[in-house]
Amino acid sequence: MERLKSLDNLIENLYKLPGVGKKSAERMAYSLLEFSDDDLESIAKALHNLKKNIHFCPTCGMISDIDGCYICDDKTREEGTLMIVSYPKDVMTIEKSNAYHGQYHVLNGELSLSKGMNVDSLNIKSLLKRFEEGKFNEVILATNPTVDGETTSMYLAKLLEQYNVKVTRLAYGLQIGGNLDYVDPLTLSKALEGRHKI
């Protein structure tokens, strides 16, 4: 049977999304065929507006649809603490916990040789500019607990030594409700290192 180029093109583009395999991309494409013209136009408009209206905050690197961003503009946030994260979605996750009310800085990536991400690829120049203003007394490094995340955190910790600021790292630990026999050795090792008195 002859391949349908428009359908194949859509499948290939959906397949580019993270976590979407070939079969899922096919299912999505066939589902979209059943959508009304209005719904398809609404999806196309949303995709177009995503790139047109969303930009990075020049101060913190968070995604935003206003000049600056909602977090930098929020005067109720604690100004003396800065949490450095890898990606905008990390900010969203931390905000959902309602446990942190300080400032953020988004690197928009992590140091990674395999992905070609070096120091110049990350949002570090604006980070250093913020430190030159000297308004932070604690920095929390909240990069991912991966090799790339650890490498990035170690680099930043070394870089920030020149400033009079306390640098901390998010603790690693055991999942609430989990069993020790399911914990990988690295997580268990980090949990032991980060133990505290009760």
C-alpha positions as CSV (number, residue, x, y, z in Angstrom):
1,M,0.0,0.0,0.0
2,E,1.2,3.5,-0.8
3,R,2.4,5.6,2.2
4,L,0.5,8.8,3.0
5,K,3.2,11.5,3.1
6,S,1.2,14.0,5.3
7,L,0.4,11.3,7.9
8,D,4.0,10.0,7.9
9,N,5.3,13.6,8.3
10,L,3.0,14.1,11.3
11,I,4.1,10.8,12.9
12,E,7.7,11.7,12.4
13,N,7.2,15.1,14.1
14,L,5.2,13.6,17.0
15,Y,7.9,11.0,17.5
16,K,10.3,13.9,18.3
17,L,8.5,14.6,21.5
18,P,10.1,13.2,24.7
19,G,8.6,9.9,25.9
20,V,6.7,9.4,22.7
21,G,7.6,6.1,20.9
22,K,6.8,5.2,17.3
23,K,3.5,3.5,18.2
24,S,2.3,6.3,20.4
25,A,3.1,8.8,17.6
26,E,1.0,6.7,15.2
27,R,-1.9,6.5,17.6
28,M,-1.8,10.3,18.2
29,A,-1.6,11.0,14.4
30,Y,-4.6,8.7,13.7
31,S,-6.5,10.3,16.6
32,L,-5.9,13.8,15.1
33,L,-7.5,12.7,11.9
34,E,-10.7,12.3,13.8
35,F,-10.6,15.9,15.3
36,S,-12.8,18.6,13.8
37,D,-11.2,21.3,11.7
38,D,-11.8,23.8,14.5
39,D,-9.9,21.6,17.0
40,L,-7.0,21.0,14.7
41,E,-6.8,24.8,14.0
42,S,-6.8,25.4,17.7
43,I,-3.9,23.0,18.3
44,A,-2.0,24.5,15.4
45,K,-2.5,28.0,16.8
46,A,-1.4,26.9,20.3
47,L,1.8,25.5,18.8
48,H,2.4,28.6,16.8
49,N,1.8,30.9,19.9
50,L,4.0,28.8,22.1
51,K,7.2,30.0,20.3
52,K,5.8,33.4,19.4
53,N,4.7,34.4,23.0
54,I,7.0,32.5,25.3
55,H,10.5,33.8,26.0
56,F,13.2,33.5,28.6
57,C,13.3,36.0,31.5
58,P,16.5,38.1,31.0
59,T,17.1,38.0,34.8
60,C,16.5,34.4,35.9
61,G,16.1,32.4,32.7
62,M,12.6,31.2,33.5
63,I,10.1,30.9,30.7
64,S,7.5,33.7,30.6
65,D,4.9,35.4,28.5
66,I,5.3,38.9,30.0
67,D,8.3,41.3,30.2
68,G,10.5,39.8,32.9
69,C,8.6,36.9,34.6
70,Y,6.1,36.3,37.3
71,I,8.6,35.1,39.8
72,C,11.1,38.0,39.5
73,D,8.1,40.4,39.6
74,D,6.7,38.8,42.8
75,K,7.8,41.2,45.6
76,T,6.6,38.7,48.3
77,R,9.4,36.3,47.5
78,E,12.4,36.0,49.8
79,E,15.3,37.9,48.2
80,G,18.2,36.5,50.1
81,T,17.9,32.9,48.8
82,L,18.6,31.7,45.3
83,M,17.8,28.2,44.0
84,I,19.6,27.2,40.8
85,V,17.8,24.6,38.7
86,S,18.5,23.1,35.3
87,Y,15.2,23.5,33.5
88,P,12.0,25.6,33.7
89,K,10.0,22.5,34.5
90,D,12.1,22.1,37.7
91,V,10.8,25.5,38.9
92,M,7.2,24.3,38.3
93,T,7.8,21.1,40.3
94,I,9.4,22.9,43.2
95,E,6.6,25.5,43.2
96,K,4.0,22.8,43.5
97,S,5.6,21.7,46.8
98,N,4.9,25.1,48.2
99,A,8.0,24.6,50.3
100,Y,10.3,27.2,48.8
101,H,9.6,30.9,48.5
102,G,12.9,32.4,47.4
103,Q,14.3,33.4,44.0
104,Y,15.3,31.1,41.1
105,H,17.9,30.9,38.4
106,V,17.3,28.6,35.5
107,L,20.4,27.3,33.6
108,N,18.4,25.9,30.7
109,G,20.5,22.8,30.5
110,E,23.4,20.9,32.3
111,L,27.0,20.4,31.4
112,S,27.2,17.4,29.2
113,L,29.9,16.3,26.8
114,S,27.6,13.8,25.1
115,K,25.0,16.4,24.4
116,G,27.5,19.1,23.5
117,M,26.5,21.3,26.4
118,N,29.4,23.4,27.7
119,V,29.6,26.4,30.1
120,D,28.8,28.8,27.2
121,S,25.6,26.8,26.5
122,L,24.2,27.5,30.0
123,N,22.6,30.6,31.4
124,I,25.6,31.5,33.6
125,K,26.4,35.1,32.5
126,S,23.2,36.5,33.9
127,L,23.8,34.3,37.1
128,L,27.1,36.0,37.7
129,K,25.6,39.4,37.0
130,R,23.1,38.7,39.8
131,F,25.9,37.8,42.2
132,E,27.8,41.0,41.4
133,E,24.8,42.9,42.8
134,G,25.4,41.0,46.0
135,K,21.9,40.4,47.3
136,F,22.0,36.6,48.0
137,N,23.3,35.0,51.2
138,E,22.4,31.4,50.3
139,V,22.5,29.5,47.0
140,I,20.7,26.1,46.8
141,L,22.0,24.0,43.9
142,A,19.1,21.9,42.7
143,T,20.3,20.3,39.6
144,N,19.3,16.8,38.8
145,P,20.9,13.9,40.7
146,T,22.6,12.6,37.5
147,V,26.2,12.6,36.3
148,D,25.5,15.8,34.3
149,G,23.6,17.4,37.2
150,E,26.4,16.6,39.6
151,T,29.0,17.9,37.2
152,T,27.1,21.1,36.8
153,S,26.6,21.5,40.6
154,M,30.3,21.0,41.3
155,Y,31.2,23.5,38.6
156,L,28.8,26.1,40.0
157,A,30.0,25.5,43.6
158,K,33.6,26.2,42.5
159,L,32.5,29.2,40.5
160,L,30.6,30.7,43.4
161,E,33.5,30.4,45.8
162,Q,34.5,34.0,44.8
163,Y,31.3,35.4,46.3
164,N,30.5,35.7,50.0
165,V,27.6,33.3,49.9
166,K,26.6,30.0,51.6
167,V,26.3,27.2,48.9
168,T,24.1,24.2,49.7
169,R,22.9,21.2,47.7
170,L,19.5,19.6,47.8
171,A,19.6,16.5,49.9
172,Y,19.3,13.0,48.4
173,G,17.3,10.5,50.2
174,L,14.9,7.6,50.3
175,Q,11.5,7.8,48.8
176,I,8.7,8.1,51.3
177,G,6.8,4.9,51.4
178,G,9.5,2.9,49.6
179,N,11.4,-0.2,50.7
180,L,15.1,-0.4,51.3
181,D,15.5,-3.5,49.1
182,Y,14.3,-1.5,46.1
183,V,16.8,1.4,46.6
184,D,19.8,1.6,44.2
185,P,23.2,1.7,45.9
186,L,24.0,5.3,44.9
187,T,20.8,6.6,46.4
188,L,21.4,4.7,49.6
189,S,25.0,5.9,49.7
190,K,23.8,9.6,49.3
191,A,21.0,9.0,52.0
192,L,23.7,7.8,54.4
193,E,25.9,10.8,53.7
194,G,23.0,13.2,54.3
195,R,21.8,11.6,57.5
196,H,20.9,14.0,60.4
197,K,20.2,13.8,64.1
198,I,16.6,13.3,65.2
